[in-house]
Amino acid sequence: MPLTSNLDQTIEKYATGRFTDTTPLLEAGIESLALLRLAVEVVADDDAEIDLASLVDVRTVGDLKAWLMRLAASAC
């Protein structure tokens, strides 16, 4: 998946509101189930482990993008 070019579009599928990188996740309508679905969609490897403990510091859409990019990179 070309992550960097499609990340906003991928997040839009799970968000219920408009967002920028500084929008808090709850304002964008992104809750815990959506976070898990995003992680599964971004990680191409079905056997990859997803460290959900690192989500503790993810508060904004920008934080989410950075987390998803790290997650995708570690799954390669």
C-alpha positions in Angstrom: 0.0 0.0 0.0 1.4 3.4 -0.9 1.0 4.6 2.7 2.2 8.2 2.5 0.1 9.2 -0.4 -3.1 7.5 0.8 -2.9 7.9 4.5 -5.5 10.7 4.7 -7.9 8.8 2.5 -7.4 5.7 4.6 -8.2 7.6 7.8 -11.2 9.3 6.2 -12.8 5.9 5.8 -13.0 5.6 9.6 -13.4 9.2 10.7 -16.8 10.7 11.2 -15.8 14.3 11.1 -13.4 16.6 9.3 -9.8 16.6 10.5 -6.3 18.1 10.2 -3.1 16.8 11.7 -3.8 18.7 14.9 -7.4 17.4 15.3 -7.8 15.2 18.4 -8.9 11.7 17.5 -12.2 11.9 19.3 -13.1 15.1 17.5 -12.5 13.3 14.2 -14.7 10.5 15.4 -11.9 8.0 15.5 -12.4 5.6 18.4 -10.6 2.4 19.5 -12.2 0.0 17.1 -11.4 2.3 14.2 -7.8 2.5 15.4 -7.5 -1.3 15.3 -9.1 -1.5 11.9 -6.7 1.2 10.6 -3.7 -0.7 11.9 -4.9 -4.0 10.3 -5.5 -2.2 7.0 -2.0 -0.5 7.0 -0.1 -3.6 7.9 0.2 -5.7 4.8 1.6 -8.8 6.6 -1.2 -11.0 8.1 1.3 -12.4 10.6 2.6 -9.1 11.8 2.2 -8.2 15.5 0.6 -4.8 16.3 1.8 -3.2 19.5 -1.3 -1.5 20.7 0.5 -0.3 23.9 2.2 2.4 21.8 -1.3 3.9 21.1 -1.1 5.5 24.6 0.7 8.6 23.1 -1.5 8.9 20.1 -3.9 11.8 20.7 -4.2 13.6 17.3 -4.6 12.7 13.7 -0.9 13.7 13.2 0.1 11.3 16.0 -2.0 8.6 14.4 -0.3 9.1 11.0 3.2 8.8 12.6 2.1 5.7 14.5 0.7 4.1 11.3 3.8 4.9 9.4 6.1 3.3 12.1 3.7 0.3 12.2 3.9 -0.2 8.4 7.7 0.2 8.4 8.1 -2.4 11.1 5.9 -4.9 9.3 8.1 -4.9 6.2 
